[in-house]
Amino acid sequence: MARPRQRPVAPRVSPPDLPSHLEQVSPRRHGDEHRARFTALAGAVDLAHSALEECLFEESAVDGLDLTGATLIDVDVRDLRAASVSARDTTIRRMRVFGGRLGTLDLSGARIAELELRDVRIDYLTLGGARGEDILVADCAIRSLDVPQATLTRVAFDGVSASEVDPRGLRAADVDMRGLDAESFLDVASLRGVTLTSAQVERLAPAFAAAAGIDVQG
């Protein structure tokens, strides 16, 4: 007899595959960069609608990084400090963001296959309307996490804190939130398909009861 599949299924995430040598390049809109290094970026950086493959970002502090509509394959971002990163409508395959501080990380409408966010401080992270598979968020501090209307599969949070989570309209499969310490969820009815600990469920019990139309007194 086949063993039942253990749920939730963990995300399958691997580090970006980068070569030993990367050529230093300057960012440009609609660029097509392969095996490139972006170092010491500053100001407003425009890489919208670019194709970036096997690329590294490092040692940069920017006002804004525009990756709108870009295709990102095997991209490593290290210790980036940015007021905002716009990655709306991007296509991502194997990307890692390690360290740094981001005011806003906007992944609205993105199509994601393998994304790791590790040891990052983010004021506002949104995946509104995104379709994502194999996402790991670890050791991050997030002020506001929004996933409205997102479709997420094999996603895990590990050692993550958040002040507020907006899951309205979330379509989830194998989304493991046991490692997410959230102060509040805007809509607990949208947590269908999410895995929580018993302690988390107990803490959210009044909200679950209210969502079910139960009047709890005494």
Secondary structure, DSSP 8 states (H G I E B T S, - for coil): ------SS-----------S--EE----TT-EEEEEEEES--SEEE-TT-EEEEEEEES-EEEEEE-TT-EEEEEEEEEEEEEEEE-TT-EEEEEEEEEEEEEEEE-TT-EEEEEEEES-EEEEEE-TT-EEEEEEEES-EEEEEE-TT-EEEEEEEESEEEEEEE-TT-EEEEEE-TTEEEEEES-GGGGTTEE--HHHHHHHHHHHHHHTT-----
